[in-house]
Amino acid sequence: MNVTVNRTKVEIFEGAQAQHAVLRYLVHRHLAQSWLKRGCIQDAYGHQIGLDAPLREGQIIKFKIR
């Protein structure tokens, strides 16, 4: 399934959670996985979502470092 993280399309497995998409994004950008704990994840409307939030095909999320 494909989702968009910070305007970057990433491919993740069906049933993946927000943390999985962000981890894939970090690997794609050659960044350390530890950044996941330093940031927050938002949906396309700017609402904060949890690491365990389920994702669906075509969803857009944003990852911001605090």
C-alpha positions in Angstrom: 0.0 0.0 0.0 1.2 3.5 -0.7 1.0 6.5 1.7 2.6 9.9 1.6 4.9 11.1 4.4 6.1 14.7 4.0 5.4 14.8 0.3 7.3 11.5 -0.2 5.5 8.4 -1.3 6.5 5.3 0.6 5.3 1.7 0.1 4.3 -0.1 3.3 2.5 -3.4 4.0 -1.3 -3.7 4.4 -2.4 -3.1 8.0 0.7 -0.9 8.7 0.6 1.8 11.4 1.8 5.4 11.3 5.1 4.5 12.9 5.9 2.0 10.1 5.3 4.7 7.4 7.6 7.1 9.3 10.3 4.5 9.7 10.2 3.8 6.0 10.4 7.5 5.3 13.4 7.9 7.6 15.2 5.0 5.9 14.4 6.6 2.5 15.9 9.9 3.7 19.0 8.2 5.2 18.1 9.4 8.7 18.4 7.5 12.0 15.4 5.6 13.4 15.9 7.4 16.7 14.3 10.5 15.1 10.9 8.7 15.4 10.9 9.3 19.2 11.8 13.0 18.8 9.0 14.0 16.5 5.2 14.0 16.2 3.0 12.6 13.4 0.0 14.6 12.0 -2.7 13.7 9.6 -3.3 15.8 6.4 -5.4 18.3 8.5 -2.7 18.9 11.1 -4.2 16.8 13.9 -1.7 14.8 15.9 -2.0 11.0 15.6 -0.4 8.3 17.6 2.4 5.9 16.5 -0.1 3.1 16.5 -2.7 4.9 14.3 -3.8 2.6 11.4 -3.2 3.8 7.8 -5.1 3.3 4.6 -4.1 3.4 1.0 -3.3 6.9 -0.3 -3.3 8.5 3.2 -1.2 11.6 3.7 0.7 12.2 7.0 3.3 14.7 8.2 6.3 14.0 10.4 7.7 16.9 12.4 10.6 17.1 14.7 9.9 18.9 18.0 
